[in-house]
Structure formats: C-alpha cells, structure tokens
Amino acid sequence: MSVLFVSGIDTDIGKTYATGIIAKSLMQQGVNVITQKLVQTGVSVNSDSGEMNIADDIVTHRQLMGIPLQPCDIDSSTCPYRYEKPASPHLATRLSGGVLDPELITSATKRLQAEYDLVLLEGAGGLLVPITEQLLTLDYIAAQGYPIVLVTSGRLGSINHTLLSLEAIKARGLSVHSIIYNHIHDNTAQTDAEIANSTVDFLQNYLAANYPNTNWLSLPVHGNDSCNNADFILSENFI
C-alpha cells in the first residue's frame, strides 16, 4: 500500500484537516509521507505572474505537518489541476476552457510514490463528485484500486451519508481502510451532542459487524489549543 485515497461523506467535512493531521502523525512515526490533492477549485491567481497559486489544501497540509512547501508542491506534482471557480471540478474545468486529463494526475502520483513511502491523495468533495463530464471520483479510485479513508462527522445526516458512501465503495469492490470521525462540527449549530454521540455508537457498531478490518479514528477538535498541542497517535498497523 503506497497510496491511500482520502475522501469524505460530503463537502466541508474536514478532509483537508484529517489528511494533514494523519500525515503529521505518520511523519512522527518515521514514515516518509507526502500529501497530494486530486484537483483543487477556488484557487486564487497570483497577481504578479498571472498564474494559479499553489492549491490551498496543499498549503494547509504543510502547515499542519509543520514543514515548508516542498519541491513537488512548487512544480505542481502534488496538485496538477487548479481552477479559480469554486465549483465541482467538471464545471470549473469547463469554465476555464481547459481539459482535465486524469492520466496526468496518475503520473504525478507515481512520481511521488517513487520518492515517498506513502502518498495521501485527498479528493474534492464526496465520492461521486464528477472530475470530468464522463468520470466520477469513484470511477477514478476504482481504476487505480486505491484503499479509501472516509471522513465523517456527527452532524445530522452523517449516518445516512456514511452508509451510502460505504455502499458505493463496496459496489466497486474497493476496500475501506479507515473511517475517520472528525469533530470539526462539534461546536456548530449543525451538531447536537446527543445525535453526535449516537452517531459514533451506531457507526462503530456497524463497522464492527460489517467492516471488522476497518480502522476507526477520532480526530481532535480543530481549533482546540489543548488538542493542537498534543500529538495525534496512529496505531502501528495503520499502514
């Protein structure tokens, strides 16, 4: 296993935070790890050069990992396709007047695999987000055979979205490497404590019965100083 695909049950579920924190933990365990972004939309244009800036999520990954931008970030290997319009990749690509070639992403991943022990490849939105007019994110994952790390949370609707995502993964014959419960929404109006606690119990029991080999991870609360200062420890058999 040299690539893990990090997806989520929906947009704004905390994939970027989860990817960066996991990468940091693996680094602390001596794993030579790098993160990659499948495609990034909503990227600003450099006013001086007129070129697209480095993907926002890649910048966030490096900040969470506590390392500077890497040469593979500067040459765009970690995110070959970046678009200004904050929309689904297929629409952002069309509006840019360009063409997204999935093989270019795959080639970039292979270059990273040659240099690193593990690549954490973060998707854009959920599993069925269209990358192109003909290709869904899950189509791409299935073609590559990547194990999937699925990020969820305790907001209302998460059980439904999580189970639908698991069904879609199973239908493609892919493996669910991990479910990450992200506390990102704990302090928002979207989350009720009783619902969140019940969601955790239900999902853990569901995984135990149906996906016994899948890892369950609970991320610390983003923005909580005590959690930010603490190391997030992964089990030795995570990879």
Secondary structure, 3 states (H helix, E strand, C coil): CCEEEEEECCCCCCHHHHHHHHHHHHHHCCCCEEEEECCEECCCECCCCCCECCCHHHHHHHHHHCCCCCHHHHCCCCCCCEECCCCCHHHHHHHHCCCCCHHHHHHHHHHHHHHCCEEEEEEEEECCCECCCCCEHHHHHHHHCCCEEEEECCCCCHHHHHHHHHHHHHHCCCCEEEEEECHHHCCCCCCCHHHHHHHHHHHHHHHHHHCCCCEEEECCCCCCHHHHCCCCCCCCCCC
